[in-house]
Amino acid sequence: MSQRLRLRSRPITDLTRWLLGERWLYAAALLRVGFGLTLLFHLSIMYGARHYVWGPDAFVPWAPLGEPGHGGFYALSAAPLWFEAVLALTCVSLMLWVLGWRTRVMGVVVYALIRSLFERNPAILDGGDNLLIIALFLLMFARTDAVLAPARAGPPRNALVVRSTMAEAERLLHSSTMLAILIQVCLLYFSSGLAKVAGERWQEGTALYYILRVQEFAWPPLSPLIYGNAALVTVLSYLSVLDQLAYPFMLLNRVAKRVAVAVTIGMHVGIALLMGLLTFSMIMIVVQALVFSDSEYRAATRWLLARTRWLRATAVRRMTVNVFGGSWRDRAQRVRRSTSALDWLQTGRRHDVRDPDAPPLTEPPS
């Protein structure tokens, strides 16, 4: 009996030990930055029509707090000044959250304010907001400021060094939160794929044709090129269903998950271009950050830095120029320092015109 209990508890112990590791630090930071920038983009494009969309006199009737259809903080007052103050606070909070300032506090503030914004006018939501609001709630319990946080207050924390009950609880809560978001994403894709399989148009491979013929979801220059090609419509229709059904299982393999992410991002880019669902596509592209581990992000960062150094060295070799000046007067020295500051690629070779070893001012003819 005791041996059977030990066998049953081993998976739980292994899962707990796995969750206690440092995981999803880069992914959590990318979700914070990606969601924040997406919401700021959404507010910026809607800002000119903010009174019509969310204001007290919007096309959705205003309701006080406690009544059906109320809008969270916006329901506390019907005064236009209160509406402007809450919306401005939302924008400022998002900026501070993106910069990584007090992410624990700002995460709660951002969730409460965005939830109020969504409740004020559910008519403009596009489906990705459901996943976004769940992720924002869960991110309140995650550590989102480990990287990409230039405005982080205080020194960076290292949970691998601090061996305490509080540190272990924080790591466990962070990993569990990120795993919950990833499971939510997988369930979303898989259930969407199952729903498509049950549809007659998707079974026939013609669903994309009818979607692109809807006036609200059409881009005249490009949509006819897609729905006018029967073979392309069939392939893309079946590929989208296959990708959504296989997405959770392809994440189990290092190579297959990269294929899944590439196909999924391509699908959402197509949705953004052809159907105009920009924020929905941006949200779904941002959550793909959960797929990769911290070690993969570090390897990608090292590769990018190495390529950047190589490109910089190549540019310096091919773009090196001789800059002649003087150093005998204060003004000449100031000009030299200012030009050196502007030369961020360091392609200039500075020479004193009085130096006998300086190269000639004009190159001899070849």
C-alpha positions in Angstrom: 0.0 0.0 0.0 2.8 2.4 0.9 4.6 1.6 -2.3 1.5 2.3 -4.3 1.2 5.7 -2.6 4.8 6.5 -3.4 4.3 5.7 -7.0 1.3 7.9 -7.2 3.0 10.8 -5.5 6.1 10.7 -7.6 4.6 12.5 -10.6 3.4 15.2 -8.3 6.8 15.5 -6.7 8.5 15.7 -10.1 6.1 18.3 -11.3 6.6 20.4 -8.1 10.4 20.1 -8.5 10.1 21.1 -12.1 7.9 24.1 -11.3 10.4 25.3 -8.6 13.0 26.0 -11.3 13.6 29.3 -12.9 11.4 29.1 -15.9 9.5 31.5 -18.3 11.4 34.6 -17.1 11.9 35.8 -20.7 8.4 34.7 -21.7 6.8 36.6 -18.8 8.7 39.7 -19.7 7.7 39.4 -23.4 4.1 39.0 -22.4 4.2 42.1 -20.3 5.8 44.2 -23.0 3.8 42.7 -25.8 0.4 43.0 -24.1 1.2 46.5 -22.9 2.3 47.7 -26.3 -0.8 46.1 -27.9 -3.1 47.8 -25.5 -1.4 51.2 -26.0 -1.7 50.7 -29.8 -5.4 49.9 -29.3 -5.9 53.0 -27.2 -4.0 55.2 -29.6 -6.0 54.3 -32.7 -9.3 54.7 -30.7 -8.3 57.8 -28.8 -9.9 60.2 -31.3 -13.2 58.4 -30.9 -12.9 57.7 -27.2 -16.0 59.6 -26.2 -18.1 57.7 -28.7 -16.7 54.3 -27.8 -16.2 54.5 -24.0 -17.4 57.9 -22.8 -20.5 58.6 -20.7 -22.5 59.4 -23.9 -21.1 56.5 -26.0 -23.3 54.3 -28.2 -23.4 51.8 -25.3 -25.6 53.4 -22.6 -23.8 54.4 -19.4 -24.8 52.5 -16.3 -23.9 53.2 -12.6 -22.0 50.8 -10.6 -24.1 47.9 -9.4 -26.4 47.8 -12.4 -26.2 45.5 -15.4 -23.9 46.8 -18.1 -21.8 49.0 -15.8 -18.2 49.7 -16.8 -16.1 49.2 -13.6 -14.3 52.4 -12.7 -16.1 54.3 -15.5 -19.4 53.6 -13.7 -18.4 55.6 -10.6 -19.3 58.9 -12.4 -20.8 60.1 -15.6 -18.7 63.2 -15.6 -16.6 63.6 -18.7 -13.7 64.8 -16.5 -13.8 61.5 -14.6 -13.8 59.5 -17.8 -10.7 61.4 -19.1 -8.9 60.9 -15.8 -9.5 57.1 -15.8 -8.5 56.7 -19.4 -5.3 58.8 -18.9 -4.5 56.7 -15.8 -4.9 53.6 -18.0 -2.4 54.9 -20.5 0.2 56.0 -17.9 -0.2 52.6 -16.0 0.4 50.7 -19.2 3.5 52.7 -20.0 5.0 52.1 -16.5 4.1 48.4 -16.7 5.8 48.1 -20.1 8.9 49.8 -18.7 9.0 47.3 -15.7 8.3 49.8 -12.9 6.8 48.2 -9.9 5.4 45.4 -12.0 3.6 43.7 -9.0 1.6 46.8 -8.3 1.2 48.0 -11.8 0.1 44.5 -12.9 -2.9 44.8 -10.6 -3.6 48.3 -11.7 -3.4 47.5 -15.4 -5.7 44.4 -14.9 -8.4 46.5 -13.0 -8.3 49.4 -15.5 -8.3 47.2 -18.7 -11.1 45.0 -17.2 -13.1 48.2 -16.6 -12.4 49.3 -20.2 -13.7 46.0 -21.6 -16.8 46.1 -19.4 -17.6 49.6 -20.5 -18.1 48.6 -24.1 -18.0 44.8 -24.9 -19.3 45.5 -28.4 -15.8 46.3 -29.8 -14.1 43.2 -28.4 -12.7 40.8 -31.0 -12.2 37.5 -29.2 -8.5 37.9 -28.4 -9.6 40.1 -25.5 -11.0 37.1 -23.7 -7.6 35.5 -23.6 -5.9 38.8 -22.8 -8.0 39.5 -19.7 -7.3 35.9 -18.4 -3.6 36.3 -19.1 -3.5 39.8 -17.4 -5.1 38.3 -14.3 -2.7 35.5 -14.1 0.3 37.7 -14.8 -0.4 39.5 -11.5 1.1 36.5 -9.8 4.0 36.0 -12.2 7.5 37.6 -12.1 7.5 39.8 -15.2 10.4 42.1 -14.4 13.3 39.6 -14.5 14.4 41.0 -18.0 13.4 43.8 -20.3 12.7 46.1 -17.3 14.8 49.3 -17.6 12.7 51.1 -15.0 12.8 48.2 -12.5 13.1 49.6 -8.9 15.8 47.9 -6.8 18.5 45.4 -7.7 17.5 42.3 -9.7 16.4 39.3 -7.7 18.0 35.9 -8.0 15.7 33.2 -6.8 18.4 30.5 -7.4 20.6 32.2 -4.7 18.0 33.1 -2.2 17.1 29.8 -0.6 14.1 30.5 1.5 10.5 29.4 1.7 9.3 32.7 0.3 11.6 32.5 -2.7 10.5 28.9 -3.4 6.8 29.9 -3.1 7.4 32.8 -5.5 9.1 30.5 -8.1 6.3 27.9 -7.7 3.6 30.6 -8.1 5.3 32.1 -11.1 5.9 28.8 -13.0 2.3 27.6 -12.2 0.9 30.9 -13.5 2.8 30.7 -16.8 1.9 27.1 -17.2 -1.7 28.0 -16.7 -1.6 30.6 -19.4 0.1 28.1 -21.8 -2.6 25.5 -21.1 -5.2 28.1 -21.8 -3.6 28.9 -25.1 -3.5 25.2 -26.1 -7.1 24.7 -25.1 -8.1 27.7 -27.1 -6.4 26.5 -30.3 -7.5 22.9 -29.9 -11.2 23.8 -29.2 -11.2 26.1 -32.1 -9.8 23.4 -34.3 -12.5 21.0 -33.1 -15.2 23.5 -33.8 -13.9 24.0 -37.4 -13.8 20.2 -38.0 -17.5 20.1 -37.2 -18.3 22.8 -39.8 -19.3 21.8 -43.3 -17.4 24.6 -45.0 -14.2 23.7 -43.2 -14.7 20.0 -44.2 -15.1 21.1 -47.8 -12.1 23.4 -47.6 -14.1 26.4 -48.7 -14.5 28.3 -45.4 -11.7 30.8 -46.1 -13.5 31.7 -49.4 -16.7 32.7 -47.6 -14.8 34.5 -44.9 -12.9 36.7 -47.3 -16.1 37.5 -49.2 -17.6 39.2 -46.1 -17.4 42.9 -46.6 -16.3 43.7 -43.1 -13.4 41.1 -43.4 -12.1 42.0 -46.8 -9.1 43.9 -48.1 -9.9 44.7 -51.8 -6.4 44.8 -53.1 -5.4 41.4 -51.6 -8.5 39.4 -50.7 -9.5 38.7 -54.4 -6.0 37.2 -55.0 -6.7 34.7 -52.2 -10.3 33.7 -52.7 -9.9 33.7 -56.5 -7.5 30.7 -56.2 -9.4 27.6 -55.4 -6.3 25.5 -54.6 -4.9 28.1 -52.3 -8.2 28.5 -50.5 -8.4 24.8 -49.9 -4.8 24.4 -48.7 -5.0 27.4 -46.3 -8.4 26.2 -44.9 -7.1 22.8 -44.2 -3.8 24.1 -42.9 -5.4 26.4 -40.3 -7.5 23.5 -39.0 -4.5 21.1 -38.9 -2.4 23.7 -37.1 -4.9 24.4 -34.4 -5.6 20.7 -33.7 -1.9 19.8 -33.7 -0.6 22.9 -31.9 -0.7 21.4 -28.3 1.0 18.2 -29.3 3.7 19.9 -31.5 4.9 21.8 -28.5 6.3 18.6 -27.0 9.0 18.5 -29.6 11.8 21.1 -30.0 11.7 21.2 -33.8 8.0 20.7 -34.2 7.1 23.5 -31.9 9.1 25.9 -34.0 7.1 24.8 -37.1 3.9 25.3 -35.1 4.9 28.8 -34.0 5.9 29.8 -37.5 2.7 28.5 -39.1 0.6 30.1 -36.3 2.3 33.5 -36.6 1.8 33.3 -40.4 -1.9 32.5 -39.9 -2.4 35.5 -37.6 -0.4 37.8 -39.8 -2.8 36.8 -42.6 -5.8 37.4 -40.3 -4.5 40.9 -39.5 -3.9 41.8 -43.2 -6.9 40.1 -44.8 -9.6 40.6 -42.0 -8.3 43.7 -40.3 -8.3 42.1 -36.8 -5.1 43.8 -35.7 -5.3 43.6 -31.9 -6.5 40.0 -32.0 -3.6 39.0 -34.2 -1.1 40.9 -32.0 -2.4 39.3 -28.9 -2.2 35.8 -30.3 1.3 36.4 -31.7 2.5 37.7 -28.3 1.4 34.6 -26.5 3.7 32.5 -28.7 6.5 33.7 -26.5 5.3 31.0 -24.0 6.5 28.2 -26.2 10.2 28.8 -25.8 12.4 28.3 -22.8 14.8 30.7 -21.2 17.8 28.8 -22.5 16.4 29.1 -26.1 16.0 32.9 -25.6 19.5 33.2 -24.3 20.9 31.2 -27.2 18.9 33.4 -29.6 20.2 36.5 -27.9 23.8 35.4 -28.2 23.3 34.6 -31.9 21.8 38.0 -32.5 24.6 39.8 -30.7 27.2 37.8 -32.6 25.5 38.7 -35.9 25.3 42.3 -34.8 29.0 42.5 -34.0 29.8 40.9 -37.4 27.6 43.4 -39.3 29.1 46.2 -37.3 32.7 45.0 -38.1 31.8 44.6 -41.7 30.3 48.1 -41.9 33.3 49.6 -40.2 35.7 47.9 -42.7 33.7 49.1 -45.7 32.7 52.5 -44.5 35.8 53.8 -42.8 36.5 57.4 -43.6 39.3 59.8 -42.6 38.2 62.8 -40.6 40.6 65.7 -40.5 40.5 68.4 -37.8 42.5 70.3 -35.3 43.2 70.0 -31.6 45.1 73.2 -30.9 42.0 75.2 -29.9 39.1 74.6 -27.5 36.5 75.0 -30.2 38.2 72.4 -32.4 38.3 70.0 -29.5 34.6 70.5 -28.8 33.8 69.8 -32.5 35.9 66.7 -32.4 34.2 65.4 -29.3 30.7 66.1 -30.7 31.5 64.3 -34.0 32.9 61.4 -32.1 29.6 61.1 -30.1 27.6 61.0 -33.3 29.8 58.3 -34.9 28.0 55.4 -33.1 29.3 52.9 -35.7 32.9 54.2 -35.1 33.6 54.4 -38.8 35.6 57.6 -38.6 39.4 57.7 -38.3 40.3 61.1 -36.9 43.6 62.9 -37.8 45.2 66.2 -36.9 45.9 68.2 -40.0 49.2 69.2 -38.5 50.3 65.6 -37.9 53.0 64.8 -40.5 52.0 61.1 -40.3 48.4 61.8 -41.2 47.2 60.4 -44.6 46.9 62.9 -47.5 43.8 65.0 -47.7 43.1 63.8 -51.2 43.7 60.3 -52.5 46.1 60.0 -55.4 44.5 59.0 -58.7 44.4 55.2 -59.4 
